[in-house]
Amino acid sequence: MGCASARYKANVVVITDKERQSNINNGEPVQYPHYWLQQDPDAEPFHDLVECGEEEIKQVQAILDGTLVDYSGELVPECSIKRLLRLEDSAMWLKYERSMDCLSEHRYNEQDGGPAVMRSPWSGSVQQMPLTTKHLPRDVKFRLRIDCNEAYLWHGSERSALEGIMGKHFDIKRAGSAHAKALGRGAYFAEAASLADKYAPVGPDGLHGLLLVRCALGRVYVEKRYTAWRGGRLKRMISATKLIHKGEYDSVLGDRKFAFNMDVREYVIANKTQLYPEYMVLYSRRMPDSPQAKAKSNK
């Protein structure tokens, strides 16, 4: 097998099979996404932030609009993208592509339906695909690799943190603090932009920021209980890092509907090479009038 269990013992993919390592090193040149400006596989290492045009903004706006949902009975903000930056980073992409290859090889032929099928480990119930996937424009959906259960997911934080991720990648050792590490240490992502928006304060330019991240989810562990009372103490039910390092799963899905009575889900990934922070979305936010306020204005 190309990807042995050592792959789960670090924040990077470790390929222990010598033949597969040779195939990667001596195989076909890396292929960058077809919509990137840089297409030369022999180019010097590069790290570029590209200002996206109207067509790409329109595509990401469609994803944003489709995933701004009411999950807790609160008003959903109206968000309008003002700037969209795409990260083109050769080294980061190479590691991500290798990670996808590794997950694909390791998971695709498993008997439970492969990585694209997410099942609860105890009940075996099948989980729905991420909300983001349902709202991807056709051209964007074709970018994703189903063999490693790839998805676009949202990540919200303050602007300086987002810029740091775009510059140096996710810091898994520090990730998850904003979520109190409810599902263990790792980078947290939302399928609903309205959930990620909760973690996106306004920046110095008056705009809020989100990342739209490509995530290789692999085999997903579904957790419906975040905490439980044990020995008179409230304890966390799961550690994403420990679970993933055992090698049976590659990411964790937390269902807040059962834990917090919120109809929304979040994902945790503990290996940063399973992540590629492709877009920084800078947007304005406006809260709509409440039904009561609208009723008064119509009188």
N, C-alpha and C positions, 0 to 999 in steps of 0.2 A: 504493500500500500504506500502511496506517495507521501501521505501526511500522517505521521505517527503521532502518538499522544504528546510528544514533546512540544508539538505545535501549540498546546494549550497552557504551557507553563511560563509564558512570557507575554508581553504586550505586542509581540510581533509573531508572524507566522514562521515556524521553523520547519523546513523541509529536510527530513532525515534520509530520504531515499537518494542514494548517490546517482542513480540513473536518471531520476526525475530532475535532480538539481542540474545535471549535465544538459538535459534537454532544454531547461529554461535558460541556462547560460549560453547555449550554443544554438538555440532554436531561432524561430522567426523573430525579427525585430519587434520591439514593442509597438503597439498600435494605439495612438491617441484617439480620443473621441473625434468623430468626423467633423463636428461643428467647432472644434478648437481652431485657433489661428495657426498654432504650431503643428505641423504634420510631419516634419522631418525626423525619422527615427534615429538619425545619426547626429542630431543637433546637440550642442553642449547643454548641460543641465540648465533648466530654466524655471523661474518662479515668476509668473505674471498675473496681475489682476486686470482683467479685461472688462471695460465698460460695455455692457450689453445694449443692443439696439431694441427698437420697438417690437419686433417680432418675438424676440426672446422674453422681453418684459411681458408681453401679452400672454405667452405660454405660462409663465410662472404666476402671473396674476390669476389665471384660471385655476391653478392649483390652490392658491391662497384663498380665493373666493369659495371654492368648493369645500375647503376644510375649516372654514370659519363657522363652526356649528355651536349650538346651544347644548352644553353638556351638564349644566348645573342650575338651570332656571334663571340665569342672568342674561342681561342684554349682550348681544354679540356685537363687537365693534366693527365699524366699516373701515377697511384698510386699503390704501391705495399706494402702489409701489412708485417711488420717486426715483430711485436709483437701483440698478441691479449689477452686481460685480461677479464675474465668473473667475474662479481660480484655475489657472493652468500651471501645474507644478509637476515636472517630469519625475522627480524622485518619489514624491508622494503617490503619484498615479501608478508607478511601477510596483510599489509595494502593495497597493490596493488590488491591482490586477493579479498579482501572484496570490494574494489572499483569496480572491474569487476563484482562481483555478484550483487552489488547494481545497476549498470548501466544496466545490463542484465534484471533485474527484472523491472526496471523503464521504459525501452525503447523498449523492444523487441516486445511487442504487439501493439505498436502504429500503427495507420492506414496508415501512409505514407510509409510503407514498412519496418519499423524497422531500427535500427541504422546502418545496413550495406549499406543502400541506402542514399547517400548524395545528397540533392537537394538544389538548390538556393531558398532562401525563397520567392523571388518575382516572378521569372519566372517559378519556379518549375522544371527547367531543371536538369537532373540527371548528377552528376559529376562522373568522372572516379575514380577507386580505386587508392590509392597511388602507385607511380611508384615502390617503394620498394617492395610492395606486388607482383607486376607482376614478379619481378626478384628473389623472394625467392626460394631457392631450395625446393624440395618437402618435405623433412623431416622438414625443418624449418617452412614451411607454415602450417603444421599440428599442430604446437605449439599454433597458434593463436586462439582466441575465437571470432567467428564472431557474437555471440550474444551480444557483447558489442562493436563491431566494432574495434577490436584490430589490431594494425599495428606496424611494426618496422619503425622508422623514425630516421633521422640523426640530430645530434646536434654538431655544431662546436664552438670551443672557444680556448683560450690559455690553455696551459697544466695545470697550477695551478688551473684554474677554473674547468677543467674536473676532476682533482683529488679531488677537494673539493666536487663535485657532487657525485662522486663514494663513498666518505667517509661519507658525511652528507646529501645527497640528494639535490634536486633543492631548491634554495631560491627564492620563487615566488616574494617576495617583491623587490628583486633586479634584477629579470630576465627581459630580453627584452631590456636592455639599449643599447646593441650593435646594435639593430634594430631600435633605436629611439622610441621604443614602438609604432610602426606604427599601430598595431592592438590592442593596449592596453597592460596592464601589464599581463605578463604571460611568460611561457617558450616557446621558438620558435623552431620549427623543420622543416626540409626540407625533401622532398621526393627525391630530387636530391642530391647526394653526392657532385656534382660539386658546388652547392650553399653553402652547409655547409662548404666545403673546403675553401671558401672565408674568413671564420671567424676562420680559423685554422692556426695561425702562426707557424713557425718552433720552436721546443723546444730546450733545451740545448743539447740534444743528436743528433740533426740534423734531428729529425723526427717530423712529424705533427700528430695531434691527433683529432679524432672524437669519439663521443659516438653513439652507435647504441642502441636506447632506445625503449623499449616496451611501447606503448601508447594506453590506452583505450579511444578511441575517442568518443564513445557514439553517440549522435545525433549532427551532425556537421552543424554549421551555415556557409554559403558560402558568402564571401564578395568580390566583384569585384572592388569596389572603396575604396581606402584607405583614401583619403582626398577630401574635396570639399570647395569651396569658399562660406562663409556665412557671411553676414554683412560686407563685405570687408576684411574678415580675412580667412586664410586657416585653416580649422579645421579638426581634425581626425573624420572619419565617424563612428568609432566603438570603443567601449571599451570592450575587451574580458571579463574582470573581471565582469563588470556590467551585460553584456549579460548572462554570465553563471550563475551568482548568481540569476538571475530571475527564473531559473529553466527550461526554455524551451529548452536550448541547453547545450551541455557538452564541446564543443571545437569550434574553429573558423578556417576555411580554408580561406586563403588569396590568390587570384589569381592574380599574378603579370602581367599576359598577358594583362589585361585590365588597370591596374594601371601604369605599368612601361614599357609596350611593351616587356616583358620578358616571354617566354613560360615556366614558372615554378611556382610551388605553394608551400606555406608554411602553417604550422599549429601552432596554439597557444592553450595551455592548461593552465588553471589558478589554477587547483587543483593538487598539487604534488602527491597525492595518486593515481592519474590516470597514473602515470609514474613509470617505473622501468628501471633505467639505466643499462642495462645488460652487455654491452660490451664497453670496451675502445679499440679503434683501433689506433695503432701507425704505421705510414706508411711513406714511402719515396715518394717524389713527383718529377716528371720530366716533364718539358714542352716539347712537341714534336716539331719538326721543322715545321715551317710554310710552306705552299705550295710553296711560293716564294723561301725559302731557299733550299727546296728539288730540285726545278727546277735548281737552280744554281749549286748544288752539282752533278747533273746528266749531266751537260754540259761537 
